[in-house]
Amino acid sequence: MSDNVIDTRREITGGHSSVDAESVADTERALIAVRGVGAVLVLAAVFLLRDSFPGAVPVMAGAVLFLIYNTLVVIPLYMRSPIAARNVGMFLDTITIAGASLAVAARERAADVQTDIWLIVIVLVVATVLRFGPRVGLSLGLFWCSWLVLFSLVSGATWGDAAIRSVTVVIVGGAVFSVTDKLRRREELVAEGKRGLEAQNRETFLMLATVVEARDETTGQHLRHVETSATLLAQAVGLSEREAKELGEAAVMHDVGKAGVPDKILMKPGPLEAAEWDVVKRHTVLGEKILGDREAFTLARQIARSHHERWDGSGYPDGLRGEDIPLAARITAVVDMYDALRSERPYKPPWSPGEAFAELERAKGTQLDPALVDAFLALLARGDVQNYPGSERKAA
């Protein structure tokens, strides 16, 4: 998957959703690195203290095993599914830590030595709650408390010691659980309120976009055509159904800046004069300003500003070239051009399917992204785009 598609996914989600796959991927990538460095440091430290620590051998064995399964299992799995890598890593970590620590307990008992290694359980419970949330943290917390009793008995501690240790873990873990649960509930309430506000804002801008298009009765279907076609093309180039749908909704607002273009220019039946053309060009920057600075409209702002950029760098307003143009804007440019060609406008009659196909082919590599044009023409050839009668490909 290209970096551009990933960037677009981050723009769609706002880059901060707790369930966003890319956020999980970033977190897991960092954790894999931290865990690897931590295992190496533990291995080195225990090796240096091996003569004074009866449980050095099982700890070093556990660290080596950790490095092996992370290299052979977790990292390759991460490349396919970061969430699956997280879950598998958690399972293997649990088994490795439990097994190695029980071996340490047995060696301590054989050497008639008692250490405070059981305190690692508190760290494990706190880390689990913070990383996986209260529900998973509660389940694993119960597991570690049960394990702690077994560890204490294997190491030669009394039932009383085991009980005191378990109570300590429960108190610390319960406090972290309570705080984490309250924070997550608060985050959910804030996120729910934010989604509601964003939905209201989206409806407002959609109404504004509809008003803009309604100024020209011959383009009344333009918004629906662009939304449908942009959604299909986004899916065709690798975005998920949800991501493509949100891109299509953002594409609807591509010409919202035309609210600031006078009717006498927008509805002019003939060619525009240079001064009039300069006014029309400003609709891209004006559209970006109208959409404001809310994070939810990042994608829509990019489309509004950049959908008239050209692949060869000769577009406006910024003269962006090639993949420097946001993917969402490049997708919108393709479907917007096709709709403009196939629709009746004050200055031209509708073009036939063959004429529109030929014009898209001509614009490849100059005005439009060649790969996106090919993907869109393939959709049209298969009849996936049903906006127009005769959309299937045929000669001019």
N, C-alpha and C positions, 0 to 999 in steps of 0.2 A: 504494500500500500504506500502511495506516495506521501511525502511530507505535506504536500499541499492539501490532500484530502484530510489528513490528520489535523492540520491547522483549521480547516473549515469545520471539522467536527468540534473542535474546541470553541470556535466562534459560535456555533449553533447552541451549544450547551452553556455558554458563558464561562466555561473553563473552571467551574467551581462546584458542580453538582457532586453530592456525596456518592451517587450511584453511577457516575460517569466512568465508563471503561477506561478512558484515557487517564483520568485521575488515579484510578487503581493501578494502571500500568506504571505511572510515574512513581507512585509510592512503593510498589513492589520492586522496581528497579533500584531504588535507593536502599531498600531494606536488604536486597540480595547482596549489595556491595558492603553494607554495614555488617551484616551477619558474617560474610566471608572474612572481613578484616578482624572481627571479634573472635572468630574461631582460631585464626592464626595467632592472635595475641594470647588467647587462653592456652593454646598448645605450647607456645614459647614460654609463658610464665610457669606453667605446671612442670614443663621439662626442667627448668632451672631449679624448681623446688621439689623435685621428685624424691630426693633422699629424705626429706622431712615430712612428706605427705604420703601416707599409706595408700591413698586412693589415686595416686598419680597415673597409674597405668590405665585404668578404665576411663578416666577423664581424657587422657590423650587419645585413647582409642575412639572415644565418642567424638572428639574434635576432628580426627582424621576421617571418620565415617561421615560426619557432617559435611566436610569439604567434598568428599567423593559423591554423595547423593545430590548435593547442590549442583556440582559440575555436570553430572551425568543425567540427572532427572529434572531438577527444578528449573535450571536455566534454559534447557531446550524446551521445556513445557511453557515457560514464560513467553517464548517467542510466538507461541500459538494462542495461549490464553493466560493472561496475567492472573485472572481470578482463580483458575484451576491451579496455577503454580502456587498461589498463596495457600490454598486449602491443602494441597498435597504436602507443601513445605511444613505447614503447621502439624499435620499428622506425623510426618517423619521426625520432626523436631521433638514432638511429645514422646514418641517411642524411644528415640535416642537418649534424651535427657533422663527419662524414667529408668531405662535400663542401665545407663552408666552410673546414675546416682545410687541405685540399689547395689551395684557392684562395689561402689565406694563404701557404702554402709557395711557391707559384708567384710571388706578389708579392714575398715576401722575397728570393727568388733574383734576380728582376729588379732589385731595389733593392740587391743585394749586401749584404743584412743577414741576420744569424743571431740568432734569439731562442730562448728556452727554452719556447716554446709547446708543444713536444712533450710536456712534463711533464704536460699535461692527460690524456694517455693513462693515467698512473698513477691519477689521480683517477677516470677512467672505469672502469677495471678494478676498483678497490677498491669503488666505489659499486655496480657491477653485481653483484659477488659478495655484498655485504651485502644488497642489495635482492632479488635473485632466487635466491640460493643458489649453492652450489658448481657444480652441473651447468650451469646457464645461464651462470654467471660464467666457467666454463672455456671454453665455446663462444665467447662474446663476447670473452674474453681473447685467444684465438687469432686472432680476427678483428682485434682492435686491434693485436696484435703485427705481423701481416702489413701492416696499414695503416701502422704506424709506419715500417716499412722503406720503403714507397712514399713516405710523407711526407718522410722524410729525404732520399731521392734527389731528389725534386721540389724541395726547398728548397736543394739544392746540397751537402748533406753527403756525406761519403765512405761507402763500404761499411763501413769500420771504425767510423765514428760510428753508423751505423745498427745495427750489431751490438751495440755497447756500450749503446745506448739500449734495444734489445730485451731484452738480458740484464737490465738494470735493472728493466724492467717485469715480466719473468718472475719475478725474485727477489721483488719486492714483492708481486705478485699471487699467487705461490705461497704466500707466508707467510700472507697474508690467507685464501686458499683453505683452507689446512690448518687454521687456527684456526677458521674458520667451519664447516668440515665436522665437526670434533670437537665443537663446540658444538651443532650440529644433531643429531648422533648422540646426544649426551647428553640433549638435549631429548626426542628420540624415545623413549629408554629410560625417562626419567622419566614421559613421557606414557603410555607403555604400562603401566607399573606402576600409575599413577594410575587408568587405565581399568579395570585388573583389580580394584583395590581398590574402586572405585566400583561395579563390577558385583556384587561380593560384598555390598557394603552394600545395593545395590538388592534383591538376592535376600532378604537378611535382613528388610528392611522389607516386602517383598511377603509373606513368610511371616507376619510380624506382622499385616499387614492381613487376610490370609486367616484367621488365628486369631480376630481380632476379629469378622469376619463370620460365622465358623463358630459363634459363640456363639448365633446365631439360625439354626436350620436352614432357616427359610422364606426366608432371604435368601442362600442359598448361591451363587446365580448373580449376585448383585449386582455383584461386582467385575468379572466378565467383561462384563456388560452396560454398565457405566460405561466401561470401557476401550474397548470397541468403538465405542460411540456417541460418546464424546469424540473419538476418533481421526477418525471420519468427519466430525463437525461441524467439527473444526479444519481439515481439508482443505477443507471446503466454504467456509470464510471466508478462505482464502488461504494457510494454512501448507503447506509442502511435505510430501511423504509421510513423510520422516524426522522432521521437526519434529512432525508430527501424531502419529506413533507414540510419540515420547518424551513428548508431552503426555498421551496416553492412558495410558502407563505411570505417569506421575506422578499422574494422576487416581485411579488404583487406591488410592492412599494417602490419599484425602481424609478418610476417617473413622478413620484410625489412632489418633486421640486417644480413641476410644471404649474403648480398652483400660483407661482410667481411670474408666469409668462402671460402677457396680455393676450386676450382672445384674438385681437386683430392680427397678431403674429402667429399664434398657435393654429388658427383656423384659416390662414391665408391660402388660397387655392393655387397660387403660383409660386415660383422660386423666391426664396428669401434673399433680401439684400444683406450685405456684409454686417451692418449694424444690427439688423434683426437676428441674424445667425448668432452673433455674439450674445444676444439676450437669451436665445434658446440654450446655448451652451452652458449658461450659468445655472440651469436647472439641476445639474448634477451636484454642484456645491450647495445650492440652496436645499436640495433634498436631504443631504447629509445633515444640514443644520436643523431642518424641521424635525428630523428623527431624534434629535437631542443626544444626550450622552449616556442614556441608560444602557447598562451592559446587555440587556436582553435584545437590544436593537443593533448590536455590533454588526451582525451579518447584513441586516437591511441597510445600514449606513454605508457599508462597503459597496454593496450592489448599487445603491443610489448614486454614489460618487463615481464608481469605476466602470459602469456598464457600457460607457462609450469610449473606453480605452481600446486601443487596437493592438493586435498581436505584434505588429511591426514597430510599435512605439509612436505612431503618428496620431494617436487619439487624444482625447481630452478628458479631464482637466489637467492631469499630471504627466502625460506622455509616458506612461508605464509601458513596458515591453514584455512579451512572452509570459512566463510563469510568475513574473513580478506582479501581474494583475491577479487579484484574488480569484480563486477558482469559482466561487459563487457568482462573481461578476462576469466571468468568461462564459459560464453556463447561461446566464441571463441574456448576454449579448447574442448568443446563437439563437435562442428561442424567440427573443424579441425581434430580431431581424427577420426570421421566417414568418412570424405573425404579421409584421409590417408589410412584407411582400405579398402575402396571401390575402390581405385585407384591403378593402376600399378605403382610400384616404381622400381628403379634399383635393389633393394635388395629383392623384393617380387612380386608375381602376385596379381591381385585384389582379394579381398575377396568377397564371396557371401553375399547377404543381410542378410541371417540368421546368418552367421558367424560374420558379423559386429554388428548385434543386440546383439548377445550373448556376444561379447567383451565389448560393452557399458554397458550391465548389470553387467558384472564382475567388471568393473571399478567404478561402483557406490559406493560412500562412501570411496573410497581409492584415486583414481586419479581424479574422476569427482564429481561435485555437484549432489547428488542423485535426487533432485527435477528437475534440468535442464535436466538430462538424461531422466527422466520419461516424461517430457514435449516434448522433442525432439522425443522420440520413439512414442509418441502419434501422433505427426505431420506426422511421417513416416507411421504409421499405417493407417492414414486417406488419405494418398497419397498427402499431402500438399507439400511435398518436391519432386520436379520432376527432380532433378539433374541427376538421374541415372535410367537406365532401371531396372525394378523390384524393385523399392524402397519400394513398399508395403511390409509389414511384412510377412515373411514366414519362414518355418523351414529351418535349415541349411541342 
